[in-house]
């Protein structure tokens, strides 16, 4: 048994990591195209881009780990049945239950890893990603605002600082020109600095002791001020990407519970998210329970057909996941139940597969007999 478990461990782990990293790379490439203006247009280093996507990876891995767990177990046992290894092992007085110990142990490991990512790493990664975006804004600001140089990097305004203190980030002798549809404004300030307002999620250029010259087609005015804030458009600074308020998919469990207990419109979505973060890791166990007897029951079937059946099974699971998510989100089903329905359906199907396997009835044999009768 130890030799068999070591053999299964080596085979399953190799296929699991190949599937996991293949899916992850494809998804990250797609996200990179989505954020291309955010990163490629801001003179950002490659290591910062890699770090930003590293922070985003837990939000993808909570879905990819169950898929990779399912595929790795299925592909390994499908190959063993196709290569007649299963027949050789059964001739050594081993039954099907002897093959299930390590796959279920492996699915339990995937369950705890996925659960930790869903509860801890996912919201923490989103927070770190937001901080990285803010860091990009600040680095762009420091790069753009140089003493004695007109900067037009910010949308709609031109900024000229006479001097910039690199340590305190305070600028002296500031000249700003704002171009608007109805009027143009020239703002002069003795000093000022730029900071990120986390509470209101915006970039602010705070100016102290200066004048505002307003020019329009009809008249012109001069205003004096002690403090004046120029709000910078983050959407344009970040290439169209918006740092909006936290959504339920980005919250910690403590934050989700507060939203659930409140009377806000996000309460139902927060309930859905809480159920999703528990149901998806649990699907590692359910899909393994479903796919293990399925792969063993395909003895004699060609591998390419078996892979098609596995992919169809996953598409059915994902379709059920999308369907019940929509039902829960629209209020047609309880948000606490909807996310567990795909797992429940595949748990029943897995039980049926195990029952048929215990009766020595294989799926391939049933299909073949029906085709011969026709």
Residue, then its C-alpha position, 0 to 999 in steps of 0.5 A: x500500500x505504501x508503494x501504491x500511495x507513493x506512486x499515486x502521490x507522485x502522479x497526482x501532484x505532477x498533473x495537479x501542478x501542471x493543470x493549476x499553473x496552466x490555468x493560472x497563466x491563461x487567466x493572468x494573461x487575460x487580466x494583464x490585457x484588461x489592466x494593460x493601460x494601468x501597468x504598461x502606460x505608467x512606466x511600471x517595472x516588471x517586478x511590480x506587475x508580477x507582484x500585483x498579479x501575485x496579490x490577485x492570484x488567490x481570487x482565481x485559485x479558489x476556483x482553479x484548485x478544485x478544478x485542478x484537483x478534479x482533473x489530476x485525479x481523473x487523468x491519473x486514474x483514467x491513464x491507469x485504467x487505459x494502460x491496464x495498470x488497474x487490472x494488474x493491481x486488482x490481480x494482486x488482491x487489491x479492491x477499489x477501496x484501496x485506490x481511494x485513500x490517497x485521492x481523498x487525502x489529497x482532496x482534503x489537503x486541497x480543501x484546507x488550502x483553498x479554504x485558507x485562500x478564500x478566508x484569509x489570502x483573498x481579501x488580503x491580496x485585494x488590499x495589497x493590490x489596492x496599495x500597489x495601485x496607490x504606490x503606482x499613483x505616487x510614483x507617477x506623481x513623484x516622477x511627473x512633478x519636477x522643479x522648473x518643468x511643466x507637467x501635463x501627465x494629469x488629465x485636464x491640468x498643467x502643473x508647474x512647481x518652482x521647487x520640490x523638496x524630495x524628502x517632505x514632498x512639499x512644493x513651492x511656487x506652484x502654477x496650475x492651469x485647469x482647462x474646462x468647457x465653460x471656463x479656464x482657471x489659473x491657480x497660483x499657490x505659495x506651497x502645496x503637496x499631493x496625497x491620497x485620501x483613503x477615506x474618500x478614495x481619491x487623489x488630492x492636490x492641497x494648495x496653501x495661500x494663493x489666488x485663483x484666476x477664473x477666465x470665461x467668455x463673459x467675465x473674469x474673477x480673482x479669488x483668494x484662499x488659504x487652502x484649496x483642494x484640487x481633486x485629481x481623476x484617478x480613473x484617468x490617472x490609472x488608465x481607466x481602472x477605478x479604485x472603488x469602495x470594497x465589494x463583498x468579494x473583496x471583504x474579510x469575513x468580519x466585514x461580510x458579517x457586518x454587511x449581512x447584519x445591516x439593512x443595506x442593499x449588499x446584504x444578500x450579495x454578502x450572504x452569497x459571497x460568504x456561502x461561496x467562500x465555503x462552498x468552493x473549497x468544499x467542492x474539492x472533496x465533492x468533485x474528487x468523490x464524483x470523479x474517482x469512481x467515474x474514472x475507474x468506471x471508464x475502463x476500456x474507453x479511449x483516453x480522449x473520450x474519457x477527457x471529453x466526459x471529464x470536461x463535460x462534467x466540469x462544464x455541467x458543474x460550472x453551469x449549475x454554479x452560475x445558475x444557482x448563483x443567479x437564483x440566489x442573487x435575484x432572491x429566487x433562492x436562499x443565498x445560503x442554499x444556492x451556492x451548495x446546490x451544485x455540491x449536493x447534486x454532484x455528491x448524489x451523482x458520486x454516490x451513484x457512481x460508487x454504488x455502480x462501481x461496487x456492483x462491478x457495473x462500469x459506465x463504459x460497459x453500460x454505454x457499449x451495451x446500449x450501443x450494441x443493442x441498437 
